[in-house]
């Protein structure tokens, strides 16, 4: 099997993979976590934005003492994401500041999620 076939096959498997919290927290880098989100339909269904997923991933890594130094949130990128996502705006009742505060709290491991 060629390297390209292996990569494509792995990406297709990621699309429908149901991620456990343990699997999420063992993703070693933010770059890989972002890639997992971009390929995974289940992660996209569970987290309405990539940044929400990254905040959750970083919070899990910190909670289990696996955290590498966290990058600062890119507020300009967050504003773009906010402006193009009506679902995200509804989730936070149109309050961008609440969205940013949630991301920071989730990164710090201070957010509990029901059923997880």
C-alpha positions in Angstrom: 0.0 0.0 0.0 1.4 3.4 -1.0 1.9 6.2 1.5 -0.8 8.2 -0.3 -3.3 5.3 0.0 -2.5 5.0 3.7 -3.1 8.7 4.2 -6.3 8.8 2.2 -7.6 5.7 3.9 -6.8 7.1 7.4 -8.6 10.4 6.5 -11.7 8.4 5.4 -11.6 6.5 8.7 -11.4 9.8 10.6 -14.5 11.2 9.0 -16.9 8.9 10.9 -14.8 8.0 13.9 -16.5 8.6 17.2 -13.9 10.2 19.5 -13.7 9.4 23.2 -12.4 12.0 25.6 -9.3 9.9 26.2 -8.6 9.8 22.4 -9.0 13.6 22.2 -6.7 14.3 25.1 -3.9 12.1 23.7 -3.7 14.1 20.4 -0.2 15.5 21.0 -0.2 18.9 19.2 -2.7 21.6 18.3 -1.9 21.2 14.7 -2.9 17.5 14.8 -6.0 18.4 16.8 -7.0 20.9 14.2 -6.5 18.4 11.4 -8.6 15.8 13.3 -11.4 18.4 13.6 -11.2 19.3 9.9 -11.5 15.6 8.8 -13.9 14.4 11.4 -17.6 14.8 10.8 -18.4 13.6 14.3 -16.2 16.2 15.9 -17.7 18.9 13.7 -21.2 17.8 14.8 -20.2 17.8 18.4 -18.4 21.1 18.4 -19.9 24.0 16.3 -16.5 25.5 15.6 -12.9 24.5 15.3 -11.8 26.9 18.0 -14.4 25.4 20.5 -12.9 22.0 19.8 -9.3 23.3 20.2 -10.3 24.9 23.5 -11.8 21.7 24.7 -8.7 19.7 23.6 -6.4 22.1 25.3 -8.5 22.0 28.5 -8.4 18.2 28.5 -4.6 18.2 28.0 -4.2 20.7 30.9 -6.6 18.8 33.2 -4.6 15.6 32.7 -1.2 17.4 32.9 -0.4 16.8 29.3 -0.5 20.4 28.3 2.2 22.0 26.2 2.4 25.8 26.5 -0.9 27.1 25.1 -1.0 29.6 22.3 -3.0 32.7 22.8 -6.4 32.8 21.3 -6.3 34.6 18.0 -9.1 37.1 18.5 -9.1 38.3 14.9 -9.7 34.7 13.8 -12.4 34.2 16.4 -14.2 37.3 15.1 -14.1 35.9 11.6 -15.4 32.6 12.8 -18.1 34.3 14.8 -19.2 36.5 11.9 -19.8 33.6 9.6 -21.5 31.2 12.1 -25.1 32.0 13.0 -25.2 28.7 15.0 -22.3 29.9 17.1 -23.9 33.3 17.6 -27.1 31.6 18.7 -25.3 29.4 21.1 -23.8 32.4 22.9 -26.9 34.6 22.5 -25.1 37.0 20.2 -22.5 37.8 22.8 -19.0 37.6 21.4 -17.4 38.3 24.7 -19.2 35.3 26.3 -17.8 33.1 23.5 -14.2 34.3 24.1 -14.7 33.9 27.9 -16.0 30.3 27.3 -13.0 29.4 25.1 -10.6 30.8 27.7 -12.3 28.9 30.5 -12.5 25.7 28.5 -8.7 25.9 27.7 -8.1 26.3 31.4 -10.1 23.2 32.1 -12.8 25.0 34.0 -15.8 23.9 31.8 -17.8 20.8 32.6 -19.7 19.1 29.8 -22.9 17.2 30.5 -22.7 13.5 29.8 -18.9 13.3 29.4 
